[in-house]
């Protein structure tokens, strides 16, 4: 039987390639982690591949 962490990792692994947009990515990651980390929202942040450049 898979642990909660293993189920969450399994749910997260496929999300990145299947998400259509950032909102869907956030919702799916939130859903996959909901059993492990109680939360009521999400915030996604990223960096531009160029060193020090913030992405928006």
PDBQT receptor file of N, H, CA, C and O in Angstrom, charges set to zero:
ATOM      1  N   UNK A   1       0.847  -1.179   0.000  1.00  0.00    +0.000 N 
ATOM      2  CA  UNK A   1       0.000   0.000   0.000  1.00  0.00    +0.000 C 
ATOM      3  C   UNK A   1       0.895   1.246   0.000  1.00  0.00    +0.000 C 
ATOM      4  O   UNK A   1       1.845   1.333   0.778  1.00  0.00    +0.000 OA
ATOM      5  N   UNK A   2       0.586   2.205  -0.875  1.00  0.00    +0.000 N 
ATOM      6  H   UNK A   2      -0.186   2.134  -1.507  1.00  0.00    +0.000 HD
ATOM      7  CA  UNK A   2       1.388   3.425  -0.993  1.00  0.00    +0.000 C 
ATOM      8  C   UNK A   2       1.088   4.379   0.164  1.00  0.00    +0.000 C 
ATOM      9  O   UNK A   2      -0.054   4.511   0.605  1.00  0.00    +0.000 OA
ATOM     10  N   UNK A   3       2.135   5.031   0.638  1.00  0.00    +0.000 N 
ATOM     11  H   UNK A   3       3.062   4.923   0.279  1.00  0.00    +0.000 HD
ATOM     12  CA  UNK A   3       1.951   6.025   1.694  1.00  0.00    +0.000 C 
ATOM     13  C   UNK A   3       1.378   7.304   1.090  1.00  0.00    +0.000 C 
ATOM     14  O   UNK A   3       1.311   7.454  -0.130  1.00  0.00    +0.000 OA
ATOM     15  N   UNK A   4       0.968   8.222   1.962  1.00  0.00    +0.000 N 
ATOM     16  H   UNK A   4       1.023   8.100   2.953  1.00  0.00    +0.000 HD
ATOM     17  CA  UNK A   4       0.431   9.495   1.496  1.00  0.00    +0.000 C 
ATOM     18  C   UNK A   4       1.438  10.259   0.658  1.00  0.00    +0.000 C 
ATOM     19  O   UNK A   4       1.075  10.891  -0.334  1.00  0.00    +0.000 OA
ATOM     20  N   UNK A   5       2.698  10.203   1.054  1.00  0.00    +0.000 N 
ATOM     21  H   UNK A   5       2.993   9.690   1.860  1.00  0.00    +0.000 HD
ATOM     22  CA  UNK A   5       3.750  10.907   0.309  1.00  0.00    +0.000 C 
ATOM     23  C   UNK A   5       3.903  10.285  -1.076  1.00  0.00    +0.000 C 
ATOM     24  O   UNK A   5       4.006  11.003  -2.070  1.00  0.00    +0.000 OA
ATOM     25  N   UNK A   6       3.917   8.962  -1.146  1.00  0.00    +0.000 N 
ATOM     26  H   UNK A   6       3.833   8.379  -0.338  1.00  0.00    +0.000 HD
ATOM     27  CA  UNK A   6       4.053   8.286  -2.438  1.00  0.00    +0.000 C 
ATOM     28  C   UNK A   6       2.887   8.607  -3.359  1.00  0.00    +0.000 C 
ATOM     29  O   UNK A   6       3.081   8.799  -4.559  1.00  0.00    +0.000 OA
ATOM     30  N   UNK A   7       1.674   8.667  -2.809  1.00  0.00    +0.000 N 
ATOM     31  H   UNK A   7       1.516   8.510  -1.834  1.00  0.00    +0.000 HD
ATOM     32  CA  UNK A   7       0.498   9.025  -3.619  1.00  0.00    +0.000 C 
ATOM     33  C   UNK A   7       0.597  10.460  -4.114  1.00  0.00    +0.000 C 
ATOM     34  O   UNK A   7       0.260  10.753  -5.261  1.00  0.00    +0.000 OA
ATOM     35  N   UNK A   8       1.064  11.357  -3.243  1.00  0.00    +0.000 N 
ATOM     36  H   UNK A   8       1.338  11.119  -2.311  1.00  0.00    +0.000 HD
ATOM     37  CA  UNK A   8       1.204  12.762  -3.634  1.00  0.00    +0.000 C 
ATOM     38  C   UNK A   8       2.243  12.905  -4.742  1.00  0.00    +0.000 C 
ATOM     39  O   UNK A   8       2.015  13.613  -5.723  1.00  0.00    +0.000 OA
ATOM     40  N   UNK A   9       3.380  12.236  -4.588  1.00  0.00    +0.000 N 
ATOM     41  H   UNK A   9       3.566  11.661  -3.791  1.00  0.00    +0.000 HD
ATOM     42  CA  UNK A   9       4.431  12.311  -5.607  1.00  0.00    +0.000 C 
ATOM     43  C   UNK A   9       3.914  11.756  -6.926  1.00  0.00    +0.000 C 
ATOM     44  O   UNK A   9       4.160  12.333  -7.985  1.00  0.00    +0.000 OA
ATOM     45  N   UNK A  10       3.213  10.662  -6.864  1.00  0.00    +0.000 N 
ATOM     46  H   UNK A  10       3.013  10.193  -6.003  1.00  0.00    +0.000 HD
ATOM     47  CA  UNK A  10       2.643  10.074  -8.070  1.00  0.00    +0.000 C 
ATOM     48  C   UNK A  10       1.678  11.049  -8.747  1.00  0.00    +0.000 C 
ATOM     49  O   UNK A  10       1.673  11.173  -9.972  1.00  0.00    +0.000 OA
ATOM     50  N   UNK A  11       0.865  11.735  -7.951  1.00  0.00    +0.000 N 
ATOM     51  H   UNK A  11       0.869  11.634  -6.956  1.00  0.00    +0.000 HD
ATOM     52  CA  UNK A  11      -0.074  12.706  -8.500  1.00  0.00    +0.000 C 
ATOM     53  C   UNK A  11       0.610  13.925  -9.077  1.00  0.00    +0.000 C 
ATOM     54  O   UNK A  11       0.118  14.518 -10.037  1.00  0.00    +0.000 OA
ATOM     55  N   UNK A  12       1.740  14.309  -8.503  1.00  0.00    +0.000 N 
ATOM     56  H   UNK A  12       2.140  13.828  -7.723  1.00  0.00    +0.000 HD
ATOM     57  CA  UNK A  12       2.469  15.505  -8.946  1.00  0.00    +0.000 C 
ATOM     58  C   UNK A  12       3.256  15.233 -10.228  1.00  0.00    +0.000 C 
ATOM     59  O   UNK A  12       3.376  16.115 -11.078  1.00  0.00    +0.000 OA
ATOM     60  N   UNK A  13       3.781  14.045 -10.369  1.00  0.00    +0.000 N 
ATOM     61  H   UNK A  13       3.684  13.329  -9.679  1.00  0.00    +0.000 HD
ATOM     62  CA  UNK A  13       4.664  13.732 -11.492  1.00  0.00    +0.000 C 
ATOM     63  C   UNK A  13       4.030  14.009 -12.854  1.00  0.00    +0.000 C 
ATOM     64  O   UNK A  13       4.706  14.503 -13.757  1.00  0.00    +0.000 OA
ATOM     65  N   UNK A  14       2.767  13.704 -13.010  1.00  0.00    +0.000 N 
ATOM     66  H   UNK A  14       2.219  13.303 -12.277  1.00  0.00    +0.000 HD
ATOM     67  CA  UNK A  14       2.135  13.893 -14.304  1.00  0.00    +0.000 C 
ATOM     68  C   UNK A  14       1.522  15.261 -14.524  1.00  0.00    +0.000 C 
ATOM     69  O   UNK A  14       1.160  15.599 -15.651  1.00  0.00    +0.000 OA
ATOM     70  N   UNK A  15       1.400  16.043 -13.485  1.00  0.00    +0.000 N 
ATOM     71  H   UNK A  15       1.694  15.767 -12.570  1.00  0.00    +0.000 HD
ATOM     72  CA  UNK A  15       0.688  17.319 -13.567  1.00  0.00    +0.000 C 
ATOM     73  C   UNK A  15       1.372  18.310 -14.499  1.00  0.00    +0.000 C 
ATOM     74  O   UNK A  15       0.700  18.940 -15.316  1.00  0.00    +0.000 OA
ATOM     75  N   UNK A  16       2.677  18.464 -14.400  1.00  0.00    +0.000 N 
ATOM     76  H   UNK A  16       3.223  17.953 -13.736  1.00  0.00    +0.000 HD
ATOM     77  CA  UNK A  16       3.391  19.472 -15.174  1.00  0.00    +0.000 C 
ATOM     78  C   UNK A  16       3.202  19.340 -16.669  1.00  0.00    +0.000 C 
ATOM     79  O   UNK A  16       3.015  20.342 -17.359  1.00  0.00    +0.000 OA
ATOM     80  N   UNK A  17       3.248  18.145 -17.174  1.00  0.00    +0.000 N 
ATOM     81  H   UNK A  17       3.401  17.331 -16.614  1.00  0.00    +0.000 HD
ATOM     82  CA  UNK A  17       3.103  17.929 -18.609  1.00  0.00    +0.000 C 
ATOM     83  C   UNK A  17       1.679  17.986 -19.100  1.00  0.00    +0.000 C 
ATOM     84  O   UNK A  17       1.449  18.168 -20.296  1.00  0.00    +0.000 OA
ATOM     85  N   UNK A  18       0.714  17.835 -18.210  1.00  0.00    +0.000 N 
ATOM     86  H   UNK A  18       0.901  17.686 -17.239  1.00  0.00    +0.000 HD
ATOM     87  CA  UNK A  18      -0.682  17.788 -18.614  1.00  0.00    +0.000 C 
ATOM     88  C   UNK A  18      -1.415  19.112 -18.435  1.00  0.00    +0.000 C 
ATOM     89  O   UNK A  18      -2.454  19.329 -19.059  1.00  0.00    +0.000 OA
ATOM     90  N   UNK A  19      -0.893  19.996 -17.598  1.00  0.00    +0.000 N 
ATOM     91  H   UNK A  19      -0.049  19.820 -17.091  1.00  0.00    +0.000 HD
ATOM     92  CA  UNK A  19      -1.581  21.259 -17.310  1.00  0.00    +0.000 C 
ATOM     93  C   UNK A  19      -1.604  22.143 -18.559  1.00  0.00    +0.000 C 
ATOM     94  O   UNK A  19      -0.602  22.272 -19.262  1.00  0.00    +0.000 OA
ATOM     95  N   UNK A  20      -2.755  22.742 -18.818  1.00  0.00    +0.000 N 
ATOM     96  H   UNK A  20      -3.569  22.637 -18.247  1.00  0.00    +0.000 HD
ATOM     97  CA  UNK A  20      -2.936  23.608 -19.981  1.00  0.00    +0.000 C 
ATOM     98  C   UNK A  20      -2.422  25.017 -19.699  1.00  0.00    +0.000 C 
ATOM     99  O   UNK A  20      -1.873  25.669 -20.589  1.00  0.00    +0.000 OA
ATOM    100  N   UNK A  21      -2.596  25.487 -18.470  1.00  0.00    +0.000 N 
ATOM    101  H   UNK A  21      -3.042  24.958 -17.748  1.00  0.00    +0.000 HD
ATOM    102  CA  UNK A  21      -2.143  26.827 -18.096  1.00  0.00    +0.000 C 
ATOM    103  C   UNK A  21      -1.707  26.821 -16.633  1.00  0.00    +0.000 C 
ATOM    104  O   UNK A  21      -1.830  25.810 -15.941  1.00  0.00    +0.000 OA
ATOM    105  N   UNK A  22      -1.201  27.954 -16.175  1.00  0.00    +0.000 N 
ATOM    106  H   UNK A  22      -1.101  28.775 -16.737  1.00  0.00    +0.000 HD
ATOM    107  CA  UNK A  22      -0.674  28.051 -14.821  1.00  0.00    +0.000 C 
ATOM    108  C   UNK A  22      -1.764  27.828 -13.772  1.00  0.00    +0.000 C 
ATOM    109  O   UNK A  22      -1.515  27.197 -12.745  1.00  0.00    +0.000 OA
ATOM    110  N   UNK A  23      -2.962  28.339 -14.023  1.00  0.00    +0.000 N 
ATOM    111  H   UNK A  23      -3.164  28.851 -14.858  1.00  0.00    +0.000 HD
ATOM    112  CA  UNK A  23      -4.065  28.142 -13.078  1.00  0.00    +0.000 C 
ATOM    113  C   UNK A  23      -4.388  26.674 -12.883  1.00  0.00    +0.000 C 
ATOM    114  O   UNK A  23      -4.599  26.215 -11.760  1.00  0.00    +0.000 OA
ATOM    115  N   UNK A  24      -4.426  25.942 -13.986  1.00  0.00    +0.000 N 
ATOM    116  H   UNK A  24      -4.256  26.315 -14.898  1.00  0.00    +0.000 HD
ATOM    117  CA  UNK A  24      -4.704  24.505 -13.892  1.00  0.00    +0.000 C 
ATOM    118  C   UNK A  24      -3.567  23.784 -13.180  1.00  0.00    +0.000 C 
ATOM    119  O   UNK A  24      -3.814  22.876 -12.386  1.00  0.00    +0.000 OA
ATOM    120  N   UNK A  25      -2.334  24.173 -13.451  1.00  0.00    +0.000 N 
ATOM    121  H   UNK A  25      -2.134  24.911 -14.096  1.00  0.00    +0.000 HD
ATOM    122  CA  UNK A  25      -1.192  23.580 -12.763  1.00  0.00    +0.000 C 
ATOM    123  C   UNK A  25      -1.325  23.779 -11.254  1.00  0.00    +0.000 C 
ATOM    124  O   UNK A  25      -1.139  22.835 -10.487  1.00  0.00    +0.000 OA
ATOM    125  N   UNK A  26      -1.643  24.990 -10.828  1.00  0.00    +0.000 N 
ATOM    126  H   UNK A  26      -1.795  25.757 -11.451  1.00  0.00    +0.000 HD
ATOM    127  CA  UNK A  26      -1.811  25.270  -9.400  1.00  0.00    +0.000 C 
ATOM    128  C   UNK A  26      -2.922  24.451  -8.774  1.00  0.00    +0.000 C 
ATOM    129  O   UNK A  26      -2.754  23.900  -7.686  1.00  0.00    +0.000 OA
ATOM    130  N   UNK A  27      -4.063  24.367  -9.459  1.00  0.00    +0.000 N 
ATOM    131  H   UNK A  27      -4.200  24.814 -10.343  1.00  0.00    +0.000 HD
ATOM    132  CA  UNK A  27      -5.197  23.593  -8.924  1.00  0.00    +0.000 C 
ATOM    133  C   UNK A  27      -4.841  22.123  -8.784  1.00  0.00    +0.000 C 
ATOM    134  O   UNK A  27      -5.173  21.500  -7.775  1.00  0.00    +0.000 OA
ATOM    135  N   UNK A  28      -4.170  21.560  -9.783  1.00  0.00    +0.000 N 
ATOM    136  H   UNK A  28      -3.901  22.066 -10.603  1.00  0.00    +0.000 HD
ATOM    137  CA  UNK A  28      -3.824  20.139  -9.739  1.00  0.00    +0.000 C 
ATOM    138  C   UNK A  28      -2.756  19.848  -8.686  1.00  0.00    +0.000 C 
ATOM    139  O   UNK A  28      -2.827  18.831  -7.997  1.00  0.00    +0.000 OA
ATOM    140  N   UNK A  29      -1.771  20.732  -8.561  1.00  0.00    +0.000 N 
ATOM    141  H   UNK A  29      -1.714  21.558  -9.121  1.00  0.00    +0.000 HD
ATOM    142  CA  UNK A  29      -0.770  20.546  -7.496  1.00  0.00    +0.000 C 
ATOM    143  C   UNK A  29      -1.428  20.662  -6.127  1.00  0.00    +0.000 C 
ATOM    144  O   UNK A  29      -1.118  19.890  -5.219  1.00  0.00    +0.000 OA
ATOM    145  N   UNK A  30      -2.330  21.619  -5.977  1.00  0.00    +0.000 N 
ATOM    146  H   UNK A  30      -2.581  22.246  -6.714  1.00  0.00    +0.000 HD
ATOM    147  CA  UNK A  30      -3.051  21.801  -4.723  1.00  0.00    +0.000 C 
ATOM    148  C   UNK A  30      -3.851  20.542  -4.377  1.00  0.00    +0.000 C 
ATOM    149  O   UNK A  30      -3.847  20.089  -3.233  1.00  0.00    +0.000 OA
ATOM    150  N   UNK A  31      -4.528  19.991  -5.367  1.00  0.00    +0.000 N 
ATOM    151  H   UNK A  31      -4.531  20.359  -6.297  1.00  0.00    +0.000 HD
ATOM    152  CA  UNK A  31      -5.311  18.772  -5.157  1.00  0.00    +0.000 C 
ATOM    153  C   UNK A  31      -4.416  17.612  -4.746  1.00  0.00    +0.000 C 
ATOM    154  O   UNK A  31      -4.749  16.862  -3.828  1.00  0.00    +0.000 OA
ATOM    155  N   UNK A  32      -3.272  17.461  -5.429  1.00  0.00    +0.000 N 
ATOM    156  H   UNK A  32      -3.002  18.069  -6.175  1.00  0.00    +0.000 HD
ATOM    157  CA  UNK A  32      -2.369  16.345  -5.136  1.00  0.00    +0.000 C 
ATOM    158  C   UNK A  32      -1.778  16.443  -3.734  1.00  0.00    +0.000 C 
ATOM    159  O   UNK A  32      -1.525  15.420  -3.098  1.00  0.00    +0.000 OA
ATOM    160  N   UNK A  33      -1.558  17.655  -3.248  1.00  0.00    +0.000 N 
ATOM    161  H   UNK A  33      -1.763  18.486  -3.765  1.00  0.00    +0.000 HD
ATOM    162  CA  UNK A  33      -0.943  17.840  -1.928  1.00  0.00    +0.000 C 
ATOM    163  C   UNK A  33      -1.944  17.980  -0.790  1.00  0.00    +0.000 C 
ATOM    164  O   UNK A  33      -1.553  17.967   0.378  1.00  0.00    +0.000 OA
ATOM    165  N   UNK A  34      -3.214  18.111  -1.106  1.00  0.00    +0.000 N 
ATOM    166  H   UNK A  34      -3.531  18.121  -2.054  1.00  0.00    +0.000 HD
ATOM    167  CA  UNK A  34      -4.220  18.420  -0.083  1.00  0.00    +0.000 C 
ATOM    168  C   UNK A  34      -4.284  17.401   1.052  1.00  0.00    +0.000 C 
ATOM    169  O   UNK A  34      -4.587  17.776   2.184  1.00  0.00    +0.000 OA
ATOM    170  N   UNK A  35      -4.013  16.147   0.787  1.00  0.00    +0.000 N 
ATOM    171  H   UNK A  35      -3.766  15.843  -0.133  1.00  0.00    +0.000 HD
ATOM    172  CA  UNK A  35      -4.047  15.138   1.843  1.00  0.00    +0.000 C 
ATOM    173  C   UNK A  35      -2.865  15.214   2.793  1.00  0.00    +0.000 C 
ATOM    174  O   UNK A  35      -2.941  14.718   3.917  1.00  0.00    +0.000 OA
ATOM    175  N   UNK A  36      -1.776  15.828   2.356  1.00  0.00    +0.000 N 
ATOM    176  H   UNK A  36      -1.715  16.231   1.443  1.00  0.00    +0.000 HD
ATOM    177  CA  UNK A  36      -0.564  15.916   3.169  1.00  0.00    +0.000 C 
ATOM    178  C   UNK A  36      -0.398  17.272   3.839  1.00  0.00    +0.000 C 
ATOM    179  O   UNK A  36       0.061  17.361   4.978  1.00  0.00    +0.000 OA
ATOM    180  N   UNK A  37      -0.774  18.320   3.127  1.00  0.00    +0.000 N 
ATOM    181  H   UNK A  37      -1.147  18.248   2.202  1.00  0.00    +0.000 HD
ATOM    182  CA  UNK A  37      -0.539  19.684   3.605  1.00  0.00    +0.000 C 
ATOM    183  C   UNK A  37      -1.867  20.442   3.576  1.00  0.00    +0.000 C 
ATOM    184  O   UNK A  37      -2.306  20.871   2.510  1.00  0.00    +0.000 OA
ATOM    185  N   UNK A  38      -2.505  20.612   4.725  1.00  0.00    +0.000 N 
ATOM    186  H   UNK A  38      -2.147  20.264   5.592  1.00  0.00    +0.000 HD
ATOM    187  CA  UNK A  38      -3.755  21.363   4.741  1.00  0.00    +0.000 C 
ATOM    188  C   UNK A  38      -3.498  22.805   4.264  1.00  0.00    +0.000 C 
ATOM    189  O   UNK A  38      -2.570  23.463   4.735  1.00  0.00    +0.000 OA
ATOM    190  N   UNK A  39      -4.316  23.277   3.342  1.00  0.00    +0.000 N 
ATOM    191  H   UNK A  39      -5.070  22.743   2.959  1.00  0.00    +0.000 HD
ATOM    192  CA  UNK A  39      -4.152  24.622   2.811  1.00  0.00    +0.000 C 
ATOM    193  C   UNK A  39      -5.466  25.098   2.199  1.00  0.00    +0.000 C 
ATOM    194  O   UNK A  39      -6.367  24.299   1.945  1.00  0.00    +0.000 OA
ATOM    195  N   UNK A  40      -5.565  26.391   1.968  1.00  0.00    +0.000 N 
ATOM    196  H   UNK A  40      -4.833  27.040   2.175  1.00  0.00    +0.000 HD
ATOM    197  CA  UNK A  40      -6.791  26.939   1.387  1.00  0.00    +0.000 C 
ATOM    198  C   UNK A  40      -6.508  27.753   0.128  1.00  0.00    +0.000 C 
ATOM    199  O   UNK A  40      -7.359  28.525  -0.315  1.00  0.00    +0.000 OA
ATOM    200  N   UNK A  41      -5.335  27.588  -0.442  1.00  0.00    +0.000 N 
ATOM    201  H   UNK A  41      -4.644  26.961  -0.082  1.00  0.00    +0.000 HD
ATOM    202  CA  UNK A  41      -4.990  28.302  -1.661  1.00  0.00    +0.000 C 
ATOM    203  C   UNK A  41      -3.581  27.948  -2.093  1.00  0.00    +0.000 C 
ATOM    204  O   UNK A  41      -2.926  27.100  -1.488  1.00  0.00    +0.000 OA
ATOM    205  N   UNK A  42      -3.123  28.605  -3.142  1.00  0.00    +0.000 N 
ATOM    206  H   UNK A  42      -3.655  29.294  -3.634  1.00  0.00    +0.000 HD
ATOM    207  CA  UNK A  42      -1.772  28.368  -3.620  1.00  0.00    +0.000 C 
ATOM    208  C   UNK A  42      -1.219  29.632  -4.252  1.00  0.00    +0.000 C 
ATOM    209  O   UNK A  42      -1.967  30.516  -4.670  1.00  0.00    +0.000 OA
ATOM    210  N   UNK A  43       0.105  29.703  -4.315  1.00  0.00    +0.000 N 
ATOM    211  H   UNK A  43       0.713  28.986  -3.975  1.00  0.00    +0.000 HD
ATOM    212  CA  UNK A  43       0.794  30.793  -4.985  1.00  0.00    +0.000 C 
ATOM    213  C   UNK A  43       1.964  30.186  -5.748  1.00  0.00    +0.000 C 
ATOM    214  O   UNK A  43       2.791  29.482  -5.168  1.00  0.00    +0.000 OA
ATOM    215  N   UNK A  44       2.030  30.455  -7.030  1.00  0.00    +0.000 N 
ATOM    216  H   UNK A  44       1.358  31.027  -7.501  1.00  0.00    +0.000 HD
ATOM    217  CA  UNK A  44       3.133  29.958  -7.837  1.00  0.00    +0.000 C 
ATOM    218  C   UNK A  44       4.069  31.112  -8.149  1.00  0.00    +0.000 C 
ATOM    219  O   UNK A  44       3.627  32.225  -8.432  1.00  0.00    +0.000 OA
ATOM    220  N   UNK A  45       5.359  30.838  -8.096  1.00  0.00    +0.000 N 
ATOM    221  H   UNK A  45       5.717  29.933  -7.866  1.00  0.00    +0.000 HD
ATOM    222  CA  UNK A  45       6.367  31.851  -8.368  1.00  0.00    +0.000 C 
ATOM    223  C   UNK A  45       7.467  31.206  -9.190  1.00  0.00    +0.000 C 
ATOM    224  O   UNK A  45       7.705  30.004  -9.068  1.00  0.00    +0.000 OA
ATOM    225  N   UNK A  46       8.126  31.968 -10.006  1.00  0.00    +0.000 N 
ATOM    226  H   UNK A  46       7.932  32.944 -10.105  1.00  0.00    +0.000 HD
ATOM    227  CA  UNK A  46       9.202  31.415 -10.814  1.00  0.00    +0.000 C 
ATOM    228  C   UNK A  46      10.265  32.443 -11.103  1.00  0.00    +0.000 C 
ATOM    229  O   UNK A  46      10.098  33.634 -10.840  1.00  0.00    +0.000 OA
ATOM    230  N   UNK A  47      11.365  31.960 -11.650  1.00  0.00    +0.000 N 
ATOM    231  H   UNK A  47      11.501  30.993 -11.864  1.00  0.00    +0.000 HD
ATOM    232  CA  UNK A  47      12.466  32.835 -12.039  1.00  0.00    +0.000 C 
ATOM    233  C   UNK A  47      12.745  32.637 -13.518  1.00  0.00    +0.000 C 
ATOM    234  O   UNK A  47      12.621  31.533 -14.049  1.00  0.00    +0.000 OA
ATOM    235  N   UNK A  48      13.119  33.711 -14.163  1.00  0.00    +0.000 N 
ATOM    236  H   UNK A  48      13.219  34.608 -13.732  1.00  0.00    +0.000 HD
ATOM    237  CA  UNK A  48      13.558  33.673 -15.545  1.00  0.00    +0.000 C 
ATOM    238  C   UNK A  48      14.862  32.875 -15.574  1.00  0.00    +0.000 C 
ATOM    239  O   UNK A  48      15.651  32.961 -14.633  1.00  0.00    +0.000 OA
ATOM    240  N   UNK A  49      15.102  32.109 -16.624  1.00  0.00    +0.000 N 
ATOM    241  H   UNK A  49      14.461  32.039 -17.388  1.00  0.00    +0.000 HD
ATOM    242  CA  UNK A  49      16.367  31.355 -16.697  1.00  0.00    +0.000 C 
ATOM    243  C   UNK A  49      17.607  32.256 -16.638  1.00  0.00    +0.000 C 
ATOM    244  O   UNK A  49      18.683  31.790 -16.263  1.00  0.00    +0.000 OA
ATOM    245  N   UNK A  50      17.477  33.531 -17.001  1.00  0.00    +0.000 N 
ATOM    246  H   UNK A  50      16.604  33.910 -17.307  1.00  0.00    +0.000 HD
ATOM    247  CA  UNK A  50      18.610  34.446 -16.896  1.00  0.00    +0.000 C 
ATOM    248  C   UNK A  50      18.844  34.741 -15.409  1.00  0.00    +0.000 C 
ATOM    249  O   UNK A  50      17.901  35.092 -14.700  1.00  0.00    +0.000 OA
ATOM    250  N   UNK A  51      20.054  34.609 -14.939  1.00  0.00    +0.000 N 
ATOM    251  H   UNK A  51      20.821  34.324 -15.514  1.00  0.00    +0.000 HD
ATOM    252  CA  UNK A  51      20.326  34.811 -13.510  1.00  0.00    +0.000 C 
ATOM    253  C   UNK A  51      19.776  36.123 -12.953  1.00  0.00    +0.000 C 
ATOM    254  O   UNK A  51      20.068  37.204 -13.464  1.00  0.00    +0.000 OA
ATOM    255  N   UNK A  52      18.985  36.005 -11.911  1.00  0.00    +0.000 N 
ATOM    256  H   UNK A  52      18.747  35.127 -11.496  1.00  0.00    +0.000 HD
ATOM    257  CA  UNK A  52      18.485  37.171 -11.192  1.00  0.00    +0.000 C 
ATOM    258  C   UNK A  52      17.276  37.853 -11.789  1.00  0.00    +0.000 C 
ATOM    259  O   UNK A  52      16.766  38.805 -11.197  1.00  0.00    +0.000 OA
ATOM    260  N   UNK A  53      16.798  37.411 -12.927  1.00  0.00    +0.000 N 
ATOM    261  H   UNK A  53      17.212  36.638 -13.408  1.00  0.00    +0.000 HD
ATOM    262  CA  UNK A  53      15.643  38.057 -13.550  1.00  0.00    +0.000 C 
ATOM    263  C   UNK A  53      14.367  37.407 -13.039  1.00  0.00    +0.000 C 
ATOM    264  O   UNK A  53      14.174  36.203 -13.211  1.00  0.00    +0.000 OA
ATOM    265  N   UNK A  54      13.511  38.171 -12.426  1.00  0.00    +0.000 N 
ATOM    266  H   UNK A  54      13.668  39.148 -12.286  1.00  0.00    +0.000 HD
ATOM    267  CA  UNK A  54      12.237  37.646 -11.935  1.00  0.00    +0.000 C 
ATOM    268  C   UNK A  54      11.275  37.467 -13.100  1.00  0.00    +0.000 C 
ATOM    269  O   UNK A  54      11.204  38.310 -13.994  1.00  0.00    +0.000 OA
ATOM    270  N   UNK A  55      10.538  36.367 -13.084  1.00  0.00    +0.000 N 
ATOM    271  H   UNK A  55      10.596  35.682 -12.358  1.00  0.00    +0.000 HD
ATOM    272  CA  UNK A  55       9.519  36.116 -14.112  1.00  0.00    +0.000 C 
ATOM    273  C   UNK A  55       8.184  36.651 -13.633  1.00  0.00    +0.000 C 
ATOM    274  O   UNK A  55       7.908  36.638 -12.434  1.00  0.00    +0.000 OA
ATOM    275  N   UNK A  56       7.367  37.113 -14.533  1.00  0.00    +0.000 N 
ATOM    276  H   UNK A  56       7.592  37.124 -15.507  1.00  0.00    +0.000 HD
ATOM    277  CA  UNK A  56       6.039  37.581 -14.142  1.00  0.00    +0.000 C 
ATOM    278  C   UNK A  56       4.965  36.925 -14.967  1.00  0.00    +0.000 C 
ATOM    279  O   UNK A  56       3.782  37.201 -14.772  1.00  0.00    +0.000 OA
TER     280      UNK A  56
